[in-house]
Amino acid sequence: MNAFHSSLVLIMVSLVSPRPFSSEDEPVLAKVQPKTGSPVVGQLLKETDAEILLLDLRTGRQVTVSKRDILRSTTNLTDKEAIAVAGLPSFLAWRIKGSSPLEPPKGKVAKASSAGLFVTLGAKSGVEPGQKLVVLRDEGEIKDPDSGKVLGRQQVEIARIEVTDVEQDFSRAKTIGEVKIELRPGDAVEPLGAQKLIATLPLVNTDGEETEGGRKLSEELTTGLVGHGIRLVERSLLSKALEELRFQQTELVNPSTAQKLGKQVGAYGILCGTIVSEGRVSQAHVRLIEVETGEILFASQQNLSGRNATLKNQFNGSILSAPPDLTQYWIDRGQRRSLGNVKVSEQLFYSNRQVPKGQDVINSIPEGNKLTLANRLVQSTGDGRLYLLDQGKKRLITEKALKIHPFNPAKATAMSPNELAMIPDGPSLECGAVETEKGSRQGGGRQGVRNEWHCRLRSWCLRRR
């Protein structure tokens, strides 16, 4: 049995939670296409004559869109249609949050000493003697590494305690088991099980083996769920439970096995699935199972075909769009980068160079940083070289790159060599534009290999300077 790798810390991010729903009270999913910018897909909360209020699946935040700024809107989306725009991790996080109870009471450690442990949750908060609580410590902000935007805060579980005596506004408690970290006033406290834990199992094929596509999707789901504030069971606890229950990888595809494992680790739900392959085409069948009842809360299919795996290389340098949506994406080094504003496209690229593709094709390419008005073309007044200013760095656009990427040199702003020297170098557009796989659109076979080695040699030389 393959061991789980890399321990995953329990994380909670403060986001807007959707109203809990059941099959009898299924929420309405809607898609809004603004006149400028990317489409928004989310739970329809309210609609008036003037505006639409959505719970954005991708951000977990409420978004109000004026109808004057809407090009078109669609309601009653299917799960598949919502996933095509928002992505599977975002959709799953929304489903999990939707099945959660109302916001649980939250308190803090008021006093922690040899004389006793006291918390700010009492009878008014519904706390009772014998109830178990979890103690969480704030580990600081979670920031986007590129923009610096604060995405949320990280909290880790440091102890579990049991209430012994209850007063109106506070309670006395005792620790459960060994506590390795000293509790201190200000640590967060909430009822155990208030935030539902999800256990993510490896996606395996019918032989119980992990595949490369399955591993990538598993990591994608894990990262996406954590980013949306879903608390996951630590990998080390899962490994230990698997050893104690003596389950093999082949048994992970069985819902009853997953249910037993979930009960062992105290999870609310188990995210598991199988990889089914036919030739070069693989498909992941993902299920979210409620541990208590064994009910499948959600099931979806995700293509992992060899064709889709190379799309990010096949369309490098292209400007893709999925009509009737107006959103355009520049494919840069295997990532789709949204052109969030029409003016961004106008100041960088030639017009009318879009390649229409299906939304499923575009979504199969990993999402990268959005292009903004800060992205500009500049040209050296010394040697005439063309650069793209990108994420605080300058990226050389070679003549070969101009044959692939539809940049418009006429839009470039002149900049002196001294000014350019003050801007750090970023990756050349030539390396990102050249395809190295045999038979690719940008050049395969020996030419692709030569280009790949050229890029590697140049990178090595730069490191040796």
C-alpha positions in Angstrom: 0.0 0.0 0.0 1.4 3.4 -1.0 2.0 5.7 2.0 0.4 9.0 2.1 2.8 11.8 1.5 3.2 15.3 3.1 1.2 16.0 6.3 -1.7 18.4 5.7 -2.4 20.9 8.5 -6.1 21.6 9.4 -7.0 25.0 8.1 -10.1 27.2 8.4 -10.6 30.3 6.3 -13.4 32.7 7.2 -15.7 32.9 4.2 -19.4 33.5 3.6 -21.2 30.2 4.1 -24.2 29.3 2.0 -27.6 28.5 3.5 -27.7 24.8 4.4 -29.8 22.9 1.8 -31.2 19.5 1.3 -32.5 17.6 -1.8 -36.0 19.1 -1.1 -34.6 22.6 -1.0 -32.0 22.6 -3.7 -30.5 26.0 -4.4 -30.5 27.7 -7.8 -27.2 27.9 -9.6 -26.7 30.9 -11.9 -24.1 32.2 -14.3 -23.7 35.9 -15.0 -21.6 37.2 -17.8 -20.7 40.9 -17.2 -20.0 43.2 -20.2 -16.4 43.2 -19.1 -14.5 40.6 -17.2 -14.9 36.9 -16.4 -18.2 35.1 -15.9 -19.4 34.6 -12.3 -21.0 31.3 -11.4 -22.7 30.9 -8.0 -25.7 30.2 -5.8 -28.5 32.7 -6.6 -29.3 34.4 -3.3 -31.5 37.3 -4.5 -32.6 39.0 -7.7 -34.3 42.3 -8.1 -35.2 44.6 -11.0 -31.8 46.3 -10.6 -29.3 43.7 -9.5 -28.4 40.0 -8.9 -26.9 38.8 -5.7 -24.8 35.6 -6.0 -22.6 33.5 -3.7 -19.5 33.2 -6.0 -18.4 29.5 -6.0 -14.8 30.4 -6.9 -14.3 32.9 -4.1 -16.9 31.9 -1.5 -18.0 35.6 -1.2 -21.2 37.4 -2.0 -21.1 39.3 -5.3 -23.7 41.9 -6.3 -23.9 42.6 -10.1 -25.9 45.5 -11.5 -28.2 44.4 -14.4 -27.0 47.4 -16.3 -23.5 45.8 -16.5 -24.7 42.3 -17.4 -24.4 41.0 -20.9 -26.4 37.8 -20.3 -27.4 35.6 -17.3 -28.5 32.0 -17.0 -30.2 30.3 -14.2 -30.8 26.6 -13.2 -27.4 25.5 -14.3 -26.6 21.8 -14.0 -23.7 20.7 -11.8 -21.7 19.9 -14.9 -22.2 23.4 -16.3 -21.2 25.0 -12.9 -18.1 22.9 -12.6 -17.0 23.8 -16.2 -16.7 27.4 -15.1 -16.0 27.3 -11.3 -13.9 24.1 -11.3 -14.5 20.9 -9.3 -12.7 22.0 -6.1 -14.7 25.1 -5.8 -18.0 23.3 -6.5 -17.2 20.6 -4.0 -16.4 23.1 -1.3 -19.7 24.8 -1.9 -21.5 21.5 -1.6 -19.8 20.6 1.6 -20.5 24.0 3.1 -24.1 23.8 2.0 -24.6 20.6 4.0 -23.2 22.1 7.2 -25.3 23.3 10.1 -25.8 26.9 11.0 -22.8 28.8 12.3 -21.6 27.1 15.6 -20.9 29.1 18.8 -17.3 30.3 19.0 -15.4 31.3 22.1 -11.9 31.7 23.5 -9.7 30.4 26.3 -10.2 32.9 29.1 -7.7 31.4 31.6 -5.3 28.5 31.5 -3.2 27.7 34.6 -2.6 25.0 37.2 -5.7 26.3 38.9 -8.0 25.3 36.0 -9.0 25.9 32.4 -11.8 28.3 31.6 -13.5 29.2 28.3 -15.9 31.9 27.2 -18.6 29.5 26.2 -21.4 29.0 28.8 -25.0 28.1 29.1 -26.0 31.0 26.9 -24.0 29.4 24.1 -25.7 26.1 24.5 -22.7 24.4 26.1 -23.4 21.5 28.5 -21.3 19.4 31.0 -19.5 16.6 29.3 -19.5 18.3 25.9 -16.2 18.2 24.0 -14.6 21.3 22.5 -11.7 21.8 20.2 -9.0 24.5 20.9 -7.5 26.3 17.8 -4.5 28.6 17.5 -4.3 31.4 15.0 -1.2 31.0 12.8 -1.6 34.2 10.9 -2.8 35.3 7.5 -2.9 33.3 4.3 -1.8 35.6 1.4 -1.7 35.3 -2.3 2.0 35.0 -3.1 1.7 37.2 -6.2 -0.8 39.9 -5.3 -0.3 39.9 -1.5 -4.1 39.8 -1.1 -5.2 38.4 2.2 -7.2 35.2 1.5 -8.1 34.3 5.1 -6.5 33.2 8.3 -4.9 29.8 9.3 -6.0 28.0 12.5 -4.6 24.7 13.7 -6.0 22.4 16.2 -3.8 22.2 19.3 -6.0 20.4 21.9 -9.4 18.9 22.7 -11.1 19.6 26.0 -14.2 18.5 27.9 -16.6 20.8 29.7 -16.9 19.9 33.5 -18.9 22.9 35.0 -21.1 25.4 33.2 -22.0 28.9 34.2 -24.1 31.4 32.2 -21.2 33.1 30.4 -18.3 30.7 30.8 -17.4 27.1 31.5 -14.7 25.2 33.3 -13.0 22.4 31.3 -10.3 19.7 31.4 -7.9 18.6 28.7 -8.4 15.3 26.9 -5.3 13.1 26.5 -1.8 14.5 26.2 -1.5 18.2 25.2 1.9 19.0 23.7 1.3 22.7 23.3 0.6 25.0 26.2 -2.8 26.6 26.1 -3.0 30.3 26.5 -5.7 33.0 26.8 -7.0 34.0 23.4 -6.9 30.6 21.8 -10.1 30.0 19.9 -12.6 27.4 21.1 -15.6 25.8 19.4 -17.7 22.6 19.8 -16.0 19.5 18.4 -17.5 18.5 15.1 -18.9 22.0 14.4 -16.6 22.4 11.4 -17.0 19.2 9.5 -13.8 17.3 8.6 -13.4 15.8 5.2 -11.0 12.9 4.5 -9.6 12.8 1.0 -8.5 9.4 -0.2 -6.1 8.7 -3.2 -7.9 8.3 -6.5 -6.9 4.8 -7.6 -7.6 2.6 -10.6 -9.5 -0.7 -10.4 -6.2 -2.4 -9.4 -5.8 -0.1 -6.5 -2.9 1.7 -8.0 -2.4 5.5 -8.2 -1.9 7.1 -11.6 -0.2 10.3 -12.5 -3.5 11.9 -13.6 -5.2 10.7 -10.4 -2.4 12.1 -8.2 -2.6 15.5 -9.9 -6.4 15.7 -9.5 -6.1 14.6 -5.8 -3.6 17.4 -5.1 -5.8 19.8 -7.1 -8.8 18.9 -5.0 -6.9 19.0 -1.7 -5.4 22.5 -2.4 -8.8 23.8 -3.7 -10.7 22.5 -0.6 -8.2 23.9 1.8 -8.2 27.2 0.0 -12.0 27.4 0.4 -11.8 26.9 4.2 -12.7 23.1 4.3 -10.9 21.3 7.1 -9.3 18.1 6.0 -8.2 15.1 8.1 -4.4 15.0 8.4 -2.7 12.5 6.1 -0.8 11.0 9.0 -4.1 10.1 10.8 -5.4 8.6 7.6 -2.3 6.4 7.2 -2.6 5.3 10.8 -6.3 4.4 10.4 -5.6 2.4 7.2 -2.9 0.4 9.0 -5.2 -0.3 12.0 -8.1 -1.3 9.8 -5.7 -3.3 7.5 -7.2 -1.8 4.4 -5.5 -2.2 1.1 -5.5 0.4 -1.7 -7.9 -1.8 -3.7 -10.5 -1.6 -1.0 -10.6 2.2 -1.1 -13.0 2.1 -4.1 -15.6 0.4 -1.9 -18.1 2.9 -0.3 -18.6 0.7 2.8 -14.8 0.6 3.3 -14.6 4.4 3.0 -17.4 4.7 5.5 -15.6 2.6 8.1 -12.4 4.6 7.6 -14.3 7.9 8.0 -15.7 6.8 11.3 -12.3 5.8 12.5 -10.8 9.3 11.8 -13.9 11.2 12.9 -14.7 12.6 9.5 -18.1 13.9 8.3 -17.4 12.9 4.7 -15.0 10.9 2.6 -13.9 12.1 -0.8 -12.9 9.1 -2.9 -13.0 7.9 -6.4 -11.6 5.6 -9.1 -9.7 6.1 -12.4 -11.1 4.3 -15.3 -8.9 4.1 -18.4 -9.6 3.1 -22.0 -6.5 3.4 -24.1 -5.0 6.9 -23.7 -8.3 8.3 -22.3 -8.8 8.2 -18.5 -11.8 9.4 -16.5 -11.9 10.1 -12.8 -15.2 9.2 -11.0 -15.2 11.2 -7.8 -17.7 10.7 -4.9 -18.4 12.5 -1.6 -19.8 10.0 0.9 -21.5 11.0 4.2 -19.9 8.8 6.8 -22.8 8.6 9.2 -25.4 7.4 6.6 -23.2 6.1 3.8 -25.2 8.3 1.4 -23.4 9.6 -1.7 -23.8 13.3 -1.4 -22.2 14.2 -4.7 -20.8 12.4 -7.7 -18.9 13.8 -10.7 -16.8 12.7 -13.6 -13.6 14.4 -14.7 -11.7 13.6 -17.9 -8.0 12.9 -17.6 -7.3 12.1 -21.2 -3.9 12.2 -22.8 -5.3 14.7 -25.3 -6.3 17.1 -22.5 -3.0 16.6 -20.7 -1.2 18.2 -23.7 -3.7 21.0 -24.4 -1.8 23.4 -22.2 1.2 22.9 -24.5 -0.7 22.6 -27.8 -2.2 26.1 -27.4 0.8 27.9 -25.9 0.7 31.5 -27.2 -2.9 31.4 -28.3 -5.7 33.7 -27.3 -8.6 31.3 -26.5 -12.3 32.1 -25.9 -15.5 30.1 -25.5 -18.3 31.9 -27.2 -20.8 33.3 -26.3 -18.7 34.2 -23.3 -16.5 37.2 -23.9 -13.7 36.2 -21.6 -10.4 35.7 -23.4 -7.4 33.7 -22.1 -3.8 34.0 -23.1 -2.0 30.6 -22.9 1.3 31.3 -21.3 3.7 28.4 -20.3 0.9 25.9 -20.0 -1.4 28.2 -18.0 -4.6 30.1 -19.1 -4.3 33.7 -18.0 -7.6 35.7 -18.1 -7.7 39.1 -19.9 -9.9 40.6 -17.3 -10.3 43.9 -19.2 -10.8 44.7 -22.9 -8.2 47.5 -22.5 -5.6 44.9 -21.4 -6.0 43.0 -24.7 -5.8 46.3 -26.6 -2.5 47.4 -25.1 -0.8 44.0 -25.6 -2.1 42.0 -28.5 -3.3 42.4 -32.1 -7.1 42.4 -32.4 -9.2 39.6 -33.8 -6.6 36.8 -32.9 -9.0 34.8 -30.7 -9.3 31.1 -31.2 -12.8 29.8 -30.3 -12.8 26.7 -28.2 -15.2 24.8 -26.0 -15.3 25.8 -22.3 -14.2 22.2 -21.3 -11.1 22.6 -23.4 -10.2 25.9 -21.7 -11.0 24.6 -18.2 -8.6 21.6 -18.8 -5.7 24.1 -18.9 -4.5 25.1 -15.4 -5.4 28.7 -14.4 -2.7 31.2 -14.0 -2.5 34.9 -12.8 -4.8 37.3 -14.5 -3.4 39.9 -16.9 -4.1 43.5 -15.8 -3.3 47.0 -17.0 0.0 46.7 -15.1 1.1 44.3 -17.9 2.7 46.4 -20.6 4.9 46.1 -23.6 8.2 48.0 -23.5 11.0 48.4 -26.0 14.6 49.2 -25.2 15.9 52.4 -26.7 19.3 50.8 -26.8 19.1 47.5 -28.6 15.4 47.6 -29.6 14.5 44.4 -27.7 10.9 43.9 -26.8 9.8 43.0 -23.3 6.6 42.2 -21.4 6.3 43.7 -17.9 4.8 40.8 -15.9 4.5 40.4 -12.1 7.2 43.0 -11.5 9.6 41.4 -13.9 10.6 42.0 -17.5 10.2 39.0 -19.9 12.2 39.1 -23.2 10.0 38.5 -26.3 12.2 37.0 -28.9 11.6 37.0 -32.7 10.6 33.4 -32.4 8.1 34.2 -29.7 6.5 36.9 -31.8 5.7 34.2 -34.4 3.7 32.4 -31.7 2.4 35.0 -29.3 0.2 37.7 -30.9 1.9 40.7 -29.2 1.7 44.0 -31.1 5.1 45.7 -31.0 3.4 49.0 -32.0 1.8 49.1 -28.5 5.2 49.1 -26.8 6.4 52.1 -24.7 10.1 53.2 -25.1 12.3 52.6 -22.1 16.0 53.4 -21.6 18.5 50.6 -20.9 19.1 52.0 -17.4 15.4 51.9 -16.6 15.2 48.3 -17.9 18.3 47.3 -15.9 16.4 48.1 -12.7 13.7 45.6 -13.5 14.4 42.0 -12.6 14.5 39.4 -15.4 11.7 37.0 -15.8 11.4 33.9 -17.9 11.8 34.5 -21.6 8.7 34.1 -23.8 10.6 31.9 -26.2 11.0 29.1 -23.6 7.4 29.3 -22.6 6.2 29.2 -26.2 8.2 26.3 -27.6 6.5 22.9 -27.5 8.8 20.0 -26.7 6.4 17.1 -27.3 6.6 15.2 -30.5 4.0 16.2 -33.1 3.0 19.4 -31.4 1.6 22.5 -33.1 4.6 24.6 -32.2 7.2 22.2 -33.3 7.9 18.6 -32.4 10.6 16.0 -33.0 14.2 17.1 -33.0 13.5 20.8 -33.4 11.4 20.7 -30.2 14.3 18.8 -28.4 16.8 21.4 -29.6 14.7 24.3 -28.4 14.2 22.5 -25.0 18.0 22.0 -24.6 18.6 25.6 -25.7 16.4 26.9 -22.9 18.0 24.5 -20.3 21.5 25.6 -21.4 20.6 29.3 -21.2 19.1 28.8 -17.7 22.3 26.9 -16.6 24.5 29.7 -17.9 22.5 32.3 -16.1 22.9 30.4 -12.8 26.7 30.1 -13.3 27.2 33.9 -13.7 
